[in-house]
Amino acid sequence: MNDLHIGPASAADLSDVLDFWKSAAEGTSISDDPAGVERLHRRDPDALLLARRGGELVGTVIAGFDGWRCHLYRLAVHPGYRRQGIATALLAAAEERFAGLGGRRGDAMVLDRNASAHRAWDAAGYRPQEEWTRWVKAIDGPTR
Ligand SMILES: CC(C)(COP(=O)(O)OP(=O)(O)OC[C@H]1O[C@@H](n2cnc3c(N)ncnc32)[C@H](O)[C@@H]1OP(=O)(O)O)[C@@H](O)C(=O)NCCC(=O)NCCS
């Protein structure tokens, strides 16, 4: 893992990241389009962390801190590079960012049926909170 480099995405990386998510991420996020990812990058340029190996994009995570909570989104590793500790390294980098910002607890939404993700989050020390349910309302139209 010595050649793994993790750092914030640049504006020039964003379209590659959207392509990467099509093959590496689970499902599609409500903000998964150029406008969504550019807005994130303008608002918090260091939130989108990329893992590269030999220059190739092999993993992503969004480590978003809004001053209150630390949310993790879009943890995804290239299918050809899984089980090599890349998600573990991305989560460590995200947690380092949160700690530097004064964040107190990281959280992530994980699909109930995504068993391999459960194992990865569990291995990184995250635990489900069964007593909570996500309540949502779309800001700009019908609830998605
Ligand atoms: C989930 C995901 C990010 C894990 O990435 P990864 O780089 O392979 O994870 P790591 O190599 O850091 O795994 C760390 C530990 O997690 C556990 N783990 C990860 N994937 C696992 C799997 N498929 N089955 C069993 N355990 C798994 C293992 O304990 C592993 O340690 P080990 O390899 O020494 O046994 C990757 O499978 C992925 O991108 N999946 C599709 C997108 C996705 O579901 N993202 C999560 C959204 S919430």
The ligand as an SDF file (V2000), in Angstrom:
LIG
                    3D

 48 50  0  0  0  0  0  0  0  0999 V2000
  -17.2730   -1.6180    0.6250 C   0  0  0  0  0  0  0  0  0  0  0  0
  -15.9680   -1.2560   -0.0860 C   0  0  0  0  0  0  0  0  0  0  0  0
  -15.8250    0.2570   -0.0950 C   0  0  0  0  0  0  0  0  0  0  0  0
  -14.7950   -1.8660    0.6960 C   0  0  0  0  0  0  0  0  0  0  0  0
  -13.5810   -1.4260    0.1010 O   0  0  0  0  0  0  0  0  0  0  0  0
  -12.2050   -2.2370    0.2520 P   0  0  0  0  0  0  0  0  0  0  0  0
  -11.0970   -1.3490   -0.1370 O   0  0  0  0  0  0  0  0  0  0  0  0
  -12.3160   -3.5360   -0.4510 O   0  0  0  0  0  0  0  0  0  0  0  0
  -12.1630   -2.5000    1.8170 O   0  0  0  0  0  0  0  0  0  0  0  0
  -10.8440   -2.8730    2.6780 P   0  0  0  0  0  0  0  0  0  0  0  0
   -9.8780   -3.6280    1.8200 O   0  0  0  0  0  0  0  0  0  0  0  0
  -10.3270   -1.6580    3.3580 O   0  0  0  0  0  0  0  0  0  0  0  0
  -11.4830   -3.8710    3.7300 O   0  0  0  0  0  0  0  0  0  0  0  0
  -11.2730   -3.7320    5.1310 C   0  0  0  0  0  0  0  0  0  0  0  0
  -11.9820   -4.8710    5.8370 C   0  0  0  0  0  0  0  0  0  0  0  0
  -13.3860   -4.7810    5.6250 O   0  0  0  0  0  0  0  0  0  0  0  0
  -13.9350   -6.1130    5.5280 C   0  0  0  0  0  0  0  0  0  0  0  0
  -14.4610   -6.2970    4.1580 N   0  0  0  0  0  0  0  0  0  0  0  0
  -14.4130   -5.4100    3.1340 C   0  0  0  0  0  0  0  0  0  0  0  0
  -15.0370   -5.9160    2.0410 N   0  0  0  0  0  0  0  0  0  0  0  0
  -15.4840   -7.1360    2.4010 C   0  0  0  0  0  0  0  0  0  0  0  0
  -16.1930   -8.1590    1.7070 C   0  0  0  0  0  0  0  0  0  0  0  0
  -16.5820   -8.0090    0.4200 N   0  0  0  0  0  0  0  0  0  0  0  0
  -16.4950   -9.2940    2.3650 N   0  0  0  0  0  0  0  0  0  0  0  0
  -16.0960   -9.4620    3.6530 C   0  0  0  0  0  0  0  0  0  0  0  0
  -15.4060   -8.5500    4.3680 N   0  0  0  0  0  0  0  0  0  0  0  0
  -15.1220   -7.3960    3.7400 C   0  0  0  0  0  0  0  0  0  0  0  0
  -12.7800   -7.0630    5.7990 C   0  0  0  0  0  0  0  0  0  0  0  0
  -12.7290   -7.2800    7.2030 O   0  0  0  0  0  0  0  0  0  0  0  0
  -11.6030   -6.2380    5.3400 C   0  0  0  0  0  0  0  0  0  0  0  0
  -10.3730   -6.6390    5.9210 O   0  0  0  0  0  0  0  0  0  0  0  0
   -9.5570   -7.8920    5.2860 P   0  0  0  0  0  0  0  0  0  0  0  0
   -9.5250   -7.7100    3.7880 O   0  0  0  0  0  0  0  0  0  0  0  0
   -8.2260   -7.7800    5.9400 O   0  0  0  0  0  0  0  0  0  0  0  0
  -10.3270   -9.1150    5.6670 O   0  0  0  0  0  0  0  0  0  0  0  0
  -15.9340   -1.8270   -1.5340 C   0  0  0  0  0  0  0  0  0  0  0  0
  -16.3050   -3.1880   -1.5140 O   0  0  0  0  0  0  0  0  0  0  0  0
  -16.8440   -1.0970   -2.4850 C   0  0  0  0  0  0  0  0  0  0  0  0
  -16.4480   -0.0950   -3.0950 O   0  0  0  0  0  0  0  0  0  0  0  0
  -18.1080   -1.5710   -2.6370 N   0  0  0  0  0  0  0  0  0  0  0  0
  -19.0740   -0.9370   -3.5550 C   0  0  0  0  0  0  0  0  0  0  0  0
  -19.4850    0.4200   -3.0460 C   0  0  0  0  0  0  0  0  0  0  0  0
  -20.0820    0.3350   -1.6640 C   0  0  0  0  0  0  0  0  0  0  0  0
  -20.8710   -0.5340   -1.3600 O   0  0  0  0  0  0  0  0  0  0  0  0
  -19.6900    1.3100   -0.8140 N   0  0  0  0  0  0  0  0  0  0  0  0
  -20.1950    1.4390    0.5230 C   0  0  0  0  0  0  0  0  0  0  0  0
  -21.4010    2.3250    0.4900 C   0  0  0  0  0  0  0  0  0  0  0  0
  -22.0720    2.5210    2.1330 S   0  0  0  0  0  0  0  0  0  0  0  0
  1  2  1  0
  2  3  1  0
  2  4  1  0
  2 36  1  0
  4  5  1  0
  5  6  1  0
  6  7  2  0
  6  8  1  0
  6  9  1  0
  9 10  1  0
 10 11  2  0
 10 12  1  0
 10 13  1  0
 13 14  1  0
 14 15  1  0
 15 16  1  0
 15 30  1  0
 16 17  1  0
 17 18  1  0
 17 28  1  0
 18 19  1  0
 18 27  1  0
 19 20  2  0
 20 21  1  0
 21 22  1  0
 21 27  2  0
 22 23  1  0
 22 24  2  0
 24 25  1  0
 25 26  2  0
 26 27  1  0
 28 29  1  0
 28 30  1  0
 30 31  1  0
 31 32  1  0
 32 33  2  0
 32 34  1  0
 32 35  1  0
 36 37  1  0
 36 38  1  0
 38 39  2  0
 38 40  1  0
 40 41  1  0
 41 42  1  0
 42 43  1  0
 43 44  2  0
 43 45  1  0
 45 46  1  0
 46 47  1  0
 47 48  1  0
M  END
$$$$
